[in-house]
Amino acid sequence: MIELASTVLLFSTFAAFAGKRGMTYMHVYQQEEYDTERLLGWIWKNKAFDKRLSLMILLICGLYYFVAPLFFDYVAPVFFNFALLLFMAIATALEKDPRKDSKKKLVATNRAKQIFFPAYVLSIMAATWCFLPIMPMPWIWIVNIHLIPFTILLINLLLMPFENAKQRRFWNEAHNKVLDAQPTVIGITGSFGKTSVKHILGHILKTQADTLVTPGSVNTPMGISRIIREELEPDHKYFIVEMGAYGHGSIERLCKLVPPDMGIITAIGHAHYERFKSLEAVAETKYELAESIIARGGQMIVHERTLRFDHTRTMKEEHESHFIVCGETADVDTSKKTGKSYLKKGDLEIQQIIQNTKGLEVRFNWKNVQYNVECPLYGIHHGHNIVLAFIAAFELGVTSADIQSAMLSVPQIEHRLEVRKQSGGLTIIDDAYNSNPIGFQSALGLLSHMGSGGRKILITPGMVELGKIHNEAHKSIGKYAGEICDIAIVVKGKRIPTFVEGFKETGASKIMEQVESFDEAQKWIAKNKQDGDVVLIENDLPDIYERVPKI
C-alpha cells in the first residue's frame, strides 16, 4: 500500500514537472516560429537538456542498487520513489513559468495550445510504466524527462497537415479579400529599415486617405493574412505591407498573397545573415519583390546600396523604367559609408542629413528640384528612410507640400531610436528593436550628439543572427563605442567577446560593466544615474538569447 501511494505521488509530481518543463520548451519553439530545426539547434547549442535532475536520478539509482539487497523487496522501491519525488518537486519549484517570468511571454495561441496539451498528455502517458507490477530500471525516469521536448516536436509533426490546410484556408480568404477590395498595395522589404519606412509612409498616406498598415513587425504570411481578414475594409485606398524574408522564395510567396503595385527595398545587409549564409542570397530574395512589381508594371524604389550585387544591378539595368534609385554619391559621408556609389545621373541624390536636438533635416535633389525636409526623428540612418517614404508618397500622387507638412508630425518610432526625457534629467534613447551594424553605428552617432555635459551610457547585448561576421562586426562596433561612450553596460558579454575587446582598445580609460540580464543593467542605471546622463539602449535580446533556462 505504501509503495502504491509513493508511486502515485511520484507520478503526480512528474505530471507537474512535465507541465512546467514542457512550457519552457514550448516558449522557445514559439519564438523560433515553430521551426523544428531551429529548436533542436537551440537545445544543442545551449546544452538546454536536463542535467541536474538526471544526475540526481543516477545518484539515486546507485543508492537503490546498493541499498536494495539490505532491505525487503518493497522497501527499496519506496525509498527510490520518495527520493526522486523530493528532487523532482525541487526541480519543478525552480523551473520558471514562461507565461509570467519572461520578457516576451509564452502566448497561449490556438496553435500553441493544439501542440502543447497533446504533447503534455503524451509525456504523462509515457510515464505510466511506473504502475507496472514489475517496475523497470529506475533510470528509465531519465528517458521520460528527456522525451518532453520530443513529444512537442512529434505532435507538431502530426498536426502539420491540418495546420497547412488551415493556413491555406486563411491564405485564400485573405488573398481573395485583397482582390475584392483592390487597395493600392505598397510592399516594403529590406534587411533593416523596412518597419521605419512603413511607419513614415503610413503616416503620410493617412493624411490623404484611408490607409491600412501592417502593425509592428508583422511580416509573415499568416501574420499578414490575419491583418487582412480582420482589418482590411473596402474604404482602404492604400495598404502598406511589410514583407519579411526568412529564406529563398519568402518574398515571392508574400507577393502572391498580396500582389503589390509599388515596392520599396530599403537595404541589403547582415540582419538574419545566418539564415541566408551569403549577402548574394539575401539580395536575390529581397529582389523577388522587384520581380513581382516589374511583372505587374509597377514602380520600384530602391536604395543605391542594394545595387552592389550582380543580380540586382542586372535586373535594374534591364528594367530601368521601373526603378527609382535613392542614395548618396561616393563623396557624401552621412553614415560612414565606404565604397563606390551606384547612383547615376537622374537618380535621387541625398546631399546632406543633419541631426539636431529637434530631429532630422534632409536635403536632396531629384529631377533638378531641391528638397529640404524636416522630420522629428533621430538617427542619421533615418534620413534614408525619410527619403524612400517621401518618393513613394510623391509617386502615389501626394504633393511635395503635403508630404513635407505631414513629415513635421511623424511620431517617433517605438523602440527605434525613440528619444524620451525622464525625470531627474535622464535622457533615454530607446533602440531596443535594432540589431544591425549600420543602425548600431547610427545610434552611437546620435548618442554623441545628445550628450550635453552628462555621461554617455550604452546598454547592449550586441547583435544577433550575423553568422560568420559576428566577431568582426562586434569588434568594429566595440571600437566605435569605446570612442564615444563614457560607460558601457554589456549584457551577456561572453556572447560578444570581440565587442568587449574593441571597446577596451579605444576606451581603455572608460567604465565597462558586464551583467547577465537587461534587468541587471536597468538596476545599475537606477542606482548610479546622474543628472544629464544620456542612456542608449541598443537592442534587447529575446529570451532565447538572453536567458537560457538552467535545465
C-alpha positions, -999 to 999 in steps of 0.1 A, spaced: 0 0 0 28 24 9 46 15 -24 15 23 -44 9 56 -25 45 66 -31 42 57 -68 10 78 -72 27 108 -55 58 104 -77 36 102 -109 17 133 -98 49 152 -91 62 142 -126 30 155 -141 36 189 -126 72 189 -136 64 178 -172 39 207 -175 65 233 -165 93 218 -185 71 215 -215 61 252 -213 98 261 -212 105 243 -245 72 255 -259 82 291 -252 114 286 -272 96 268 -300 71 297 -303 99 323 -305 116 301 -332 83 303 -351 77 265 -347 108 257 -367 119 222 -356 154 225 -369 160 258 -351 146 245 -318 169 214 -319 198 238 -328 190 260 -298 189 229 -275 222 216 -287 240 250 -289 229 259 -253 231 224 -239 195 230 -229 187 195 -219 182 182 -184 214 178 -164 207 184 -127 177 162 -122 192 135 -145 224 135 -123 202 132 -92 184 102 -106 217 85 -114 229 90 -79 196 76 -65 199 46 -88 233 40 -74 220 41 -39 190 20 -50 212 -9 -61 234 -5 -31 206 -4 -5 181 -28 -21 199 -60 -10 199 -48 26 161 -44 28 130 -62 20 119 -60 -17 92 -34 -10 115 -10 10 139 -1 -18 112 10 -44 96 32 -17 130 47 -9 136 54 -46 101 69 -51 103 93 -22 139 104 -30 130 110 -67 98 127 -56 118 151 -35 143 161 -62 116 163 -88 95 186 -66 125 209 -61 132 209 -99 95 219 -105 97 247 -80 129 261 -96 115 259 -132 104 294 -143 70 299 -157 74 315 -192 39 328 -191 49 352 -163 87 352 -160 98 363 -195 103 395 -214 84 380 -244 59 357 -227 46 324 -239 13 333 -256 -15 308 -255 -24 310 -292 -46 283 -307 -16 267 -323 4 267 -291 -24 250 -272 -30 225 -300 6 214 -297 12 217 -260 -17 198 -245 -15 166 -266 23 167 -261 18 170 -224 -7 141 -223 18 120 -243 46 128 -218 23 117 -190 13 85 -208 49 76 -214 55 77 -176 27 52 -168 52 24 -168 58 32 -131 25 15 -123 35 -19 -139 36 -48 -114 73 -53 -122 90 -19 -121 117 -15 -148 151 0 -141 147 33 -121 170 52 -146 141 50 -171 129 81 -155 157 100 -172 143 89 -205 109 103 -196 124 136 -187 144 139 -219 114 129 -240 95 161 -231 108 183 -260 105 155 -285 68 150 -277 63 186 -287 81 181 -320 62 148 -326 28 164 -320 36 194 -343 47 169 -370 14 150 -367 -6 182 -368 13 197 -397 -12 185 -425 -40 201 -405 -20 233 -398 -11 235 -435 -48 231 -445 -58 258 -421 -31 282 -433 -41 276 -469 -77 284 -460 -67 316 -442 -43 325 -471 -71 321 -497 -95 341 -477 -70 370 -473 -59 368 -509 -95 370 -522 -103 398 -499 -74 419 -512 -85 412 -548 -121 423 -539 -111 455 -520 -84 465 -546 -64 489 -525 -31 502 -538 -6 478 -523 29 490 -513 52 462 -504 83 471 -483 113 448 -476 149 451 -467 174 437 -442 167 467 -420 147 500 -422 115 484 -436 95 490 -404 106 526 -402 98 534 -438 64 517 -433 58 539 -402 68 572 -420 49 564 -453 19 552 -434 17 585 -415 19 605 -448 -7 585 -466 -31 585 -437 -33 623 -440 -46 618 -476 -69 587 -475 -79 556 -455 -47 536 -452 -41 502 -436 -6 494 -424 6 461 -411 14 467 -374 47 464 -355 69 438 -371 41 417 -386 57 405 -419 49 368 -423 22 352 -445 0 342 -416 5 375 -397 -4 395 -428 -33 372 -436 -47 378 -401 -45 416 -406 -62 414 -440 -90 391 -427 -96 412 -396 -89 448 -406 -90 454 -444 -121 473 -455 -134 484 -489 -127 520 -480 -90 515 -476 -73 532 -506 -38 522 -495 -24 490 -479 12 491 -468 27 457 -462 60 449 -446 75 418 -461 99 397 -441 124 373 -457 133 340 -440 147 322 -470 146 319 -507 110 323 -520 98 342 -489 91 374 -507 77 357 -538 51 339 -516 41 372 -500 37 389 -534 14 361 -544 -7 366 -513 -8 404 -516 1 414 -552 20 448 -548 15 478 -570 46 496 -557 77 482 -540 104 496 -517 137 479 -509 155 497 -481 188 478 -477 206 445 -481 228 437 -451 237 412 -424 204 411 -405 193 375 -404 225 366 -422 228 332 -406 196 322 -423 209 330 -458 247 323 -455 256 349 -481 247 385 -490 241 374 -526 213 351 -513 198 379 -493 199 402 -523 182 377 -546 155 370 -520 148 407 -514 146 414 -551 118 389 -555 97 420 -547 112 437 -578 104 407 -600 67 409 -589 65 446 -594 81 445 -628 57 417 -639 27 439 -628 41 471 -645 46 488 -612 73 511 -597 102 501 -576 120 525 -552 154 512 -540 184 524 -521 215 526 -542 234 502 -519 211 474 -529 226 476 -564 261 464 -554 253 428 -564 254 415 -600 218 401 -598 202 433 -585 222 455 -608 213 434 -639 176 435 -630 177 472 -626 196 478 -659 172 456 -678 141 474 -664 153 510 -659 118 525 -663 105 506 -633 132 518 -609 138 549 -589 171 548 -571 178 569 -540 211 574 -521 243 592 -517 272 599 -541 305 584 -531 318 618 -517 289 622 -493 296 607 -458 265 609 -437 266 573 -425 303 564 -425 295 546 -458 325 533 -477 329 520 -513 315 532 -546 281 547 -551 257 532 -576 238 564 -582 236 575 -618 226 608 -635 189 613 -629 187 593 -597 177 609 -564 208 623 -547 209 628 -509 232 657 -503 231 662 -466 215 647 -435 217 669 -404 209 657 -369 199 683 -343 181 682 -309 147 685 -326 151 658 -352 165 654 -387 169 678 -417 174 660 -451 185 678 -482 182 660 -515 179 667 -552 156 649 -576 147 657 -612 166 690 -608 144 701 -579 160 708 -545 141 695 -514 147 703 -478 126 680 -455 124 682 -417 112 654 -395 112 649 -357 130 616 -358 165 608 -346 194 588 -361 212 597 -393 202 565 -410 165 576 -407 174 602 -433 175 575 -459 142 561 -447 126 596 -449 137 599 -485 124 565 -495 90 573 -479 89 608 -495 94 595 -530 69 567 -526 42 591 -514 51 615 -543 48 587 -568 14 579 -554 2 614 -562 8 633 -529 21 668 -534 56 676 -520 40 704 -499 16 679 -483 44 654 -478 66 679 -461 37 691 -439 30 655 -428 66 649 -421 66 676 -394 42 655 -373 56 620 -378 55 604 -343 87 587 -330 90 551 -339 86 529 -309 119 513 -298 137 525 -329 158 554 -317 129 567 -297 142 596 -275 125 601 -241 132 626 -215 127 613 -179 126 629 -145 159 637 -129 175 650 -161 179 615 -176 175 610 -214 168 576 -228 175 567 -264 155 535 -269 168 515 -299 157 481 -284 144 467 -317 176 473 -336 200 445 -344 222 455 -374 256 471 -377 245 503 -396 217 511 -372 240 505 -342 266 528 -357 239 555 -363 226 551 -328 261 557 -313 264 588 -336 232 601 -321 244 594 -286 275 616 -293 252 644 -304 227 641 -275 252 645 -246 251 679 -230 276 677 -202 263 644 -188 277 609 -193 271 589 -224 260 554 -213 254 524 -236 234 493 -227 237 465 -252 238 427 -256 252 432 -291 236 420 -323 222 386 -334 219 365 -365 251 379 -381 265 345 -389 302 344 -398 307 381 -395 296 381 -358 330 386 -343 343 411 -370 311 433 -367 312 433 -330 349 442 -329 343 472 -352 313 485 -333 330 479 -300 359 502 -310 335 529 -321 316 526 -289 349 530 -270 354 563 -287 320 577 -278 307 562 -246 318 570 -211 302 538 -198 293 506 -215 270 481 -198 273 448 -217 246 422 -213 260 386 -217 295 397 -226 306 361 -231 284 361 -263 302 391 -278 339 389 -266 352 409 -296 329 438 -287 345 438 -252 380 437 -268 372 465 -292 357 487 -265 388 483 -243 411 491 -272 397 526 -278 381 532 -244 407 519 -220 400 546 -195 362 542 -198 340 522 -175 327 488 -186 302 468 -166 292 432 -176 259 419 -165 238 388 -171 205 404 -180 188 436 -191 171 438 -157 206 440 -140 216 468 -164 184 487 -155 191 483 -118 227 496 -123 213 527 -141 187 533 -113 214 531 -87 242 551 -104 224 576 -126 233 613 -126 217 645 -139 223 649 -176 231 613 -183 221 600 -218 214 563 -219 213 544 -253 195 510 -251 208 493 -282 190 461 -289 172 439 -263 177 402 -267 147 379 -268 146 353 -240 161 326 -263 194 346 -264 195 363 -230 180 339 -205 189 303 -214 169 281 -189 191 263 -163 177 228 -171 
